[in-house]
Structures are given as structure tokens and as C-alpha cells.
Amino acid sequence: MRILKRIATACGAIVAVTVALTAQAPQQPPAAAGQAPAQGRPGGAGARAGGPASFFITSVGKGDGANYGGLAGADAYCTQMAQGGNVPTPQGRQWRAYLSATAANGQPAVNARDRIGAGPWYNVKGTLIANNVADLHGDVERDRNQVNKQTALNEKGGTVNGVGDTPNQHDILTGSDSHGRAVAGTTDTTCGNYTSNADTGSVMLGHFDRTGGGNTSWNSAHASRGCSQAGLVGTGGAGLLYCFAAN
């Protein structure tokens, strides 16, 4: 009987300690309605991998300057690169190049932000890039996306050369303003809607590493020197694209 009493006393003490430790453990506050948990938000404490690959930067350009054969050709190139990097296309989505096009030949302008779906988007290692279009472009609050040197990976999961690397290839073709729309005005900012590789004309570029020059926008930093491959390289790029899986 004495042994049984001792065992019961010991068990009771263990239960009491467990309850006390549980009560002292920090508790995560519940997420607000329609809001992702903190660990799933860009920059949130305890951020962790948690989604299928739906964003990458192409590891190489097509090699023909800004001439991708138009938006359709650029989309096809994103698909090709995803396949080459063994990045499965998420169910119900299709790869789209983040590019805006200006009005031409009776067709209206096209905005990059309208081509990429609603989100969320994750890099090939499962890190959240942005929850939605508004967060990606800072419509409500700036710096709500995770487009930067550490997370804007290529289709192979590698980092892309930026400022300080040789060669610097941080210029990414977008043809867009900072809100992800076609740039207003008559100046060519899309290299003839991605059909030109001439030394004339230009295309709007973004800095994926948020570094260099007076404007470090990820999607609208400055225009290229020309549309040729040499012109893009000379500006600090290689004709690379942002690719998003649109839903």
C-alpha cells in the first residue's frame, strides 16, 4: 500500500508541473478574419515554408534581347523554364510573365498586375512572396511583399546575381510602373511589346534585389539603354523575367 501511495503522489506532482508549464507557455493570438497566420505572412515572426511553387525569376534570358515574341511568347518561356527546373505547375494555374503591354494595333493596354492571378505566390522553396495583388504592389501598405535577393529565387532554387555579383543581372523586364500597370505616355517602355531586339527603344526594368540607382523598385526602377541583348546587359541585366503561376 505504501508503494501505491508513493506512485500516486509522484504522478500527481508530474500532472501539476505539466499544467503549470502549459499555462506559462506563450499563446499565439488568433488571426483576424481573412488574414493569414503570422507565420505565413511576409516578414512575419516565425515565417516558414508553406505553399506550392508559384513564383520564380528565370535563371537565364531568351538571349534575343527583349524580343520574346510578345506576351504569349514570354508566357511560353516561363512555362519552358518551369519545366526545365522541374517546377510543377500548381493545379488550375498557368505560368505568366509579369509584363505590361501598351495599347497597339487596336488592342488595349495590358497591365502586368492583371495577368498573374489573385495569389498567394510562393518561391520554389515554399517561402511566401505575397498573399495577393494588393500586397505585391503595396496598394494598402508598402513593403508587404518578399521580392528581394534572399527570396526571389530562380526556377532551380538558386539566387540571382545582383549588385555586388559578377555579372550584375538585377534588371528584370516588366514594362510596368510601380503599380504594375502599363506606363502612361508615348515613350516606348516595352520594346515594342516584347517584339524588338533593336538598339533603339527601351523597356522598363525592376530591381529584384532592391539595390542600385536612385530607385530600387522591384518592378519599376528605370528604363533600359536599348532592346538588344547587349543593351540589356549593359544596363545591368540579362533579359530575365518574373514568372507567376496565375489562378
RAKAPE-V777265 format. One record per residue. RES is the residue in one small letter. PSI is psi in whole degrees, -180 to 180 (NA if undefined). OMEGA is omega in radians with two decimals (999 if undefined). Layout:
res->RES psi->PSI omega->OMEGA
res->RES psi->PSI omega->OMEGA
This chain:
res->m psi->-40 omega->3.13
res->r psi->-39 omega->-3.13
res->i psi->-42 omega->3.14
res->l psi->-39 omega->3.14
res->k psi->-40 omega->3.13
res->r psi->-42 omega->3.13
res->i psi->-44 omega->-3.14
res->a psi->-40 omega->3.14
res->t psi->-43 omega->3.14
res->a psi->-43 omega->3.13
res->c psi->-40 omega->3.13
res->g psi->-38 omega->3.13
res->a psi->-40 omega->3.13
res->i psi->-44 omega->3.13
res->v psi->-41 omega->-3.11
res->a psi->-43 omega->3.13
res->v psi->-42 omega->3.13
res->t psi->-45 omega->3.13
res->v psi->-41 omega->-3.11
res->a psi->-43 omega->3.13
res->l psi->-39 omega->3.12
res->t psi->-40 omega->-3.13
res->a psi->-31 omega->-3.10
res->q psi->-17 omega->-3.08
res->a psi->137 omega->3.12
res->p psi->138 omega->-3.12
res->q psi->138 omega->3.08
res->q psi->130 omega->3.09
res->p psi->146 omega->3.13
res->p psi->145 omega->3.12
res->a psi->146 omega->3.10
res->a psi->159 omega->-3.12
res->a psi->129 omega->3.11
res->g psi->5 omega->-3.11
res->q psi->139 omega->-3.14
res->a psi->152 omega->3.06
res->p psi->156 omega->-3.05
res->a psi->-39 omega->-3.08
res->q psi->-10 omega->-3.14
res->g psi->-1 omega->-3.11
res->r psi->149 omega->3.11
res->p psi->127 omega->3.08
res->g psi->-1 omega->-3.13
res->g psi->151 omega->3.13
res->a psi->134 omega->3.11
res->g psi->27 omega->-3.14
res->a psi->139 omega->-3.10
res->r psi->163 omega->3.10
res->a psi->141 omega->-3.10
res->g psi->29 omega->3.13
res->g psi->161 omega->3.12
res->p psi->148 omega->-3.13
res->a psi->124 omega->-3.13
res->s psi->15 omega->3.12
res->f psi->137 omega->2.97
res->f psi->164 omega->2.97
res->i psi->137 omega->3.13
res->t psi->137 omega->-3.09
res->s psi->-27 omega->3.07
res->v psi->155 omega->3.04
res->g psi->176 omega->-3.14
res->k psi->-24 omega->3.11
res->g psi->5 omega->-3.13
res->d psi->40 omega->-3.10
res->g psi->-138 omega->3.14
res->a psi->6 omega->-3.14
res->n psi->102 omega->3.08
res->y psi->8 omega->-3.08
res->g psi->32 omega->3.13
res->g psi->-175 omega->-3.12
res->l psi->-41 omega->-3.13
res->a psi->-41 omega->3.13
res->g psi->-37 omega->3.11
res->a psi->-40 omega->3.08
res->d psi->-43 omega->3.13
res->a psi->-35 omega->3.13
res->y psi->-39 omega->3.08
res->c psi->-43 omega->3.11
res->t psi->-43 omega->3.13
res->q psi->-44 omega->-3.12
res->m psi->-37 omega->3.08
res->a psi->-43 omega->3.12
res->q psi->-41 omega->3.13
res->g psi->-30 omega->3.12
res->g psi->8 omega->-3.12
res->n psi->40 omega->3.07
res->v psi->109 omega->-3.12
res->p psi->141 omega->3.08
res->t psi->123 omega->3.13
res->p psi->145 omega->-3.10
res->q psi->133 omega->3.10
res->g psi->8 omega->-3.12
res->r psi->168 omega->3.04
res->q psi->147 omega->-3.08
res->w psi->133 omega->3.12
res->r psi->140 omega->3.03
res->a psi->138 omega->3.11
res->y psi->89 omega->-3.11
res->l psi->139 omega->2.98
res->s psi->153 omega->3.10
res->a psi->145 omega->3.13
res->t psi->159 omega->3.12
res->a psi->133 omega->-3.14
res->a psi->148 omega->3.08
res->n psi->41 omega->3.11
res->g psi->2 omega->3.13
res->q psi->140 omega->-3.13
res->p psi->166 omega->3.08
res->a psi->154 omega->3.12
res->v psi->133 omega->-3.14
res->n psi->133 omega->-3.13
res->a psi->-39 omega->-3.09
res->r psi->-21 omega->-3.14
res->d psi->-4 omega->-3.05
res->r psi->-12 omega->-2.90
res->i psi->8 omega->3.12
res->g psi->-165 omega->-3.04
res->a psi->-13 omega->-3.08
res->g psi->-178 omega->-0.01
res->p psi->167 omega->-3.14
res->w psi->140 omega->-3.13
res->y psi->150 omega->3.06
res->n psi->-180 omega->-3.01
res->v psi->-7 omega->3.06
res->k psi->7 omega->3.06
res->g psi->8 omega->3.12
res->t psi->133 omega->-3.12
res->l psi->127 omega->3.08
res->i psi->-47 omega->3.07
res->a psi->147 omega->-3.14
res->n psi->-34 omega->-3.03
res->n psi->178 omega->-3.09
res->v psi->-40 omega->-3.13
res->a psi->-44 omega->3.12
res->d psi->-38 omega->-3.13
res->l psi->-37 omega->-3.05
res->h psi->3 omega->3.11
res->g psi->35 omega->-3.10
res->d psi->-39 omega->-3.10
res->v psi->-42 omega->-3.12
res->e psi->132 omega->-3.11
res->r psi->158 omega->3.06
res->d psi->43 omega->3.07
res->r psi->3 omega->3.10
res->n psi->171 omega->-3.14
res->q psi->47 omega->3.01
res->v psi->103 omega->3.14
res->n psi->179 omega->-3.04
res->k psi->-37 omega->-3.06
res->q psi->-31 omega->-3.00
res->t psi->-19 omega->3.12
res->a psi->78 omega->-3.03
res->l psi->163 omega->3.06
res->n psi->-179 omega->-3.05
res->e psi->-14 omega->3.12
res->k psi->-1 omega->-3.12
res->g psi->9 omega->3.14
res->g psi->161 omega->3.08
res->t psi->154 omega->-3.13
res->v psi->143 omega->3.13
res->n psi->131 omega->3.09
res->g psi->-160 omega->3.12
res->v psi->131 omega->-3.10
res->g psi->-15 omega->3.08
res->d psi->160 omega->3.11
res->t psi->119 omega->-0.10
res->p psi->157 omega->3.04
res->n psi->124 omega->-3.13
res->q psi->38 omega->-3.03
res->h psi->-8 omega->3.10
res->d psi->122 omega->3.12
res->i psi->131 omega->-3.14
res->l psi->131 omega->3.06
res->t psi->-33 omega->-3.07
res->g psi->26 omega->-2.96
res->s psi->159 omega->2.92
res->d psi->-179 omega->-3.04
res->s psi->-15 omega->3.10
res->h psi->2 omega->3.10
res->g psi->24 omega->-3.13
res->r psi->161 omega->3.09
res->a psi->139 omega->-3.10
res->v psi->131 omega->-3.13
res->a psi->155 omega->3.10
res->g psi->-176 omega->-3.06
res->t psi->-7 omega->3.13
res->t psi->139 omega->3.13
res->d psi->115 omega->3.12
res->t psi->14 omega->-3.11
res->t psi->10 omega->-3.07
res->c psi->56 omega->3.12
res->g psi->43 omega->-3.10
res->n psi->45 omega->2.99
res->y psi->39 omega->3.08
res->t psi->4 omega->-3.06
res->s psi->141 omega->3.00
res->n psi->25 omega->-3.10
res->a psi->163 omega->3.10
res->d psi->-15 omega->3.06
res->t psi->166 omega->-3.12
res->g psi->180 omega->-3.13
res->s psi->171 omega->3.09
res->v psi->141 omega->3.10
res->m psi->139 omega->-3.05
res->l psi->153 omega->3.03
res->g psi->159 omega->3.09
res->h psi->104 omega->-3.09
res->f psi->-26 omega->-3.11
res->d psi->2 omega->3.12
res->r psi->35 omega->-3.05
res->t psi->146 omega->3.01
res->g psi->141 omega->3.09
res->g psi->-176 omega->-3.11
res->g psi->-8 omega->-3.11
res->n psi->117 omega->-3.06
res->t psi->27 omega->3.13
res->s psi->141 omega->3.14
res->w psi->-21 omega->-3.07
res->n psi->-3 omega->-3.11
res->s psi->68 omega->-3.08
res->a psi->-48 omega->-3.12
res->h psi->170 omega->3.12
res->a psi->156 omega->3.10
res->s psi->167 omega->3.09
res->r psi->-21 omega->-3.13
res->g psi->-172 omega->-3.10
res->c psi->-5 omega->3.13
res->s psi->164 omega->3.10
res->q psi->-41 omega->3.12
res->a psi->-38 omega->3.12
res->g psi->-40 omega->3.12
res->l psi->-42 omega->3.13
res->v psi->-41 omega->-3.12
res->g psi->-25 omega->3.13
res->t psi->-25 omega->-3.11
res->g psi->35 omega->-3.11
res->g psi->-165 omega->3.13
res->a psi->16 omega->-3.11
res->g psi->29 omega->-3.12
res->l psi->159 omega->-3.12
res->l psi->150 omega->2.87
res->y psi->131 omega->3.09
res->c psi->129 omega->3.13
res->f psi->143 omega->3.02
res->a psi->109 omega->-3.06
res->a psi->136 omega->3.08
res->n psi->NA omega->999
